[in-house]
Amino acid sequence: MNFKKLGNTNLDVSTICLGTMTWGEQNSEKDAFDQMDYAFEKNVNFWDTAEIYAIPPKSSTYGKTEEMIGNWFLKTKKRSKVILATKISGPGPSWIRGGGNQYDEKNLNEAVDNSLKRLKTDYIDLYQLHWPERKTNFFGRLGYEHKEGNDWNKFEDILVSLDKIIKSGKIRYIGLSNETAWGLSKFLEISQLKKLPRMMSVQNPYSLLNRSYEVGLAEISVREKSGLLAYSPLAFGYLTGKYRNGELPNNSRMQLFGDQFSRYKSENGQQAIEKYFNIAKKYNLDLTQMSLKFCELQPFITSVIIGATNMEQLKTDIESVNINLNDEIIKEINEVQKQYPNPCP
């Protein structure tokens, strides 16, 4: 396994992060335990979850994933060996603390306390804001359309509330998710000016089909040591090749929930996938592993968040750290990006 520092902390996190959002929906607790056992054995020490998981979010599965992780900690007594990240939900459904904005002091404290109970731990290593409260371009949007009349908690107030929680010992570090370059830069600016906790990471989408993070955010991540935790590096499984030629494997995410997720269905996306598939074939590589390794190699990335629904997928994903992408392969990958730039933002 490979490791990088989380932000400017002294924490070494594995460059493969165990994603968990299918646990409680597509995966049972036994499946989750098997995945955690195997990942731990392979030195994957960084795990990511969220209060809103399992996905797709619904009231009946809210918090289930955190509960499964907590039950594993209770059984194995290995909490201290894992660097654990979770998230507070942004504005959303009424079944999460009544809906509306969530990053005020009351909701932050309630969310942290409830996550701690479900996770059966007394601290969280990395606590993230799942998505912005303000109206901006996240969740599959490239262009920014300004909209007035949107109230959100002031960034300074959020950091002050989180600072109190850090000082209480309940969380160690903080991060963002689905954030823009403006959002990250403002949080970092306020942290420095007001001597408040700084954002150590940004969890945003990044894959061969969506390299939009490279525009603006990548430079901030490198210069400010606030690295990307890349989610959806396999584009909901499209970059495994399993959906090629219109295939829709039984019990796959797109077969179960395809009507809810259209991000990776574009015509240009499908054309790009074929070209990436051919590159992998040419160099005798597994498309999944080539896709993940390309992400891991990026200097602005701290860790690549994988998500598996079976053990075969998990093993393939974790083994991606051991493959080599030479300069010629990287060059061919970049040529596809030039031809089909960010087809699935």
LINNORMO-V815315 format. One record per backbone hydrogen bond with DSSP energy under -0.5 kcal/mol. NH is the residue of the N-H (numbers start at 0). CO is the residue of the C=O. If there is no record, write none. Layout:
BEGIN
((NH/CO) (NH/CO))
END
This chain:
BEGIN
((3/12) (5/10) (6/4) (8/5) (12/3) (12/10) (14/1) (16/14) (16/303) (17/45) (18/16) (18/305) (19/47) (22/19) (23/26) (24/21) (25/21) (26/21) (31/27) (32/28) (33/29) (34/30) (35/31) (36/32) (37/33) (38/34) (39/35) (40/36) (41/37) (42/39) (43/38) (44/42) (46/44) (46/82) (47/17) (48/84) (50/86) (52/49) (53/20) (54/20) (60/57) (61/57) (62/50) (62/52) (63/60) (64/52) (66/62) (67/63) (68/64) (69/65) (70/66) (71/67) (72/68) (73/69) (74/70) (75/71) (76/72) (80/77) (81/78) (82/44) (83/81) (84/46) (85/125) (87/127) (95/92) (96/94) (97/93) (98/95) (99/91) (107/103) (108/104) (109/105) (110/106) (111/107) (112/108) (113/109) (114/110) (115/111) (116/112) (117/113) (118/114) (119/115) (119/116) (120/115) (123/169) (124/83) (125/83) (126/172) (127/85) (127/125) (128/174) (129/87) (129/127) (131/177) (135/133) (137/135) (139/344) (144/142) (145/143) (150/148) (157/153) (158/154) (159/155) (160/156) (161/157) (162/158) (163/159) (164/160) (165/161) (166/162) (167/163) (168/164) (168/165) (169/164) (170/164) (171/123) (172/124) (173/197) (174/126) (175/200) (176/128) (177/202) (183/179) (184/180) (185/181) (186/182) (187/183) (188/184) (189/185) (190/186) (191/187) (192/188) (193/189) (194/190) (195/190) (199/173) (199/197) (201/226) (202/175) (203/201) (203/228) (205/230) (206/209) (207/232) (209/206) (213/210) (214/211) (215/213) (216/214) (217/212) (219/215) (220/216) (221/217) (222/218) (223/219) (224/220) (225/220) (226/199) (227/299) (228/201) (229/227) (229/302) (230/203) (230/228) (232/304) (234/231) (236/233) (237/234) (238/233) (239/236) (240/237) (241/236) (243/240) (245/242) (246/243) (251/248) (255/251) (256/252) (257/253) (259/256) (260/256) (260/257) (261/259) (264/261) (269/265) (270/266) (271/267) (272/268) (273/269) (274/270) (275/271) (276/272) (277/273) (278/274) (279/275) (280/276) (281/277) (282/278) (283/280) (284/279) (289/285) (290/286) (291/287) (292/288) (293/289) (294/290) (295/291) (296/292) (297/294) (300/297) (301/227) (302/227) (303/14) (304/229) (304/302) (305/16) (305/303) (313/309) (314/310) (315/311) (316/312) (317/313) (318/314) (319/315) (319/316) (320/317) (321/318) (322/319) (325/323) (329/325) (330/326) (331/327) (332/328) (333/329) (334/330) (335/331) (336/332) (337/333) (338/334) (339/335) (342/339) (343/208))
END
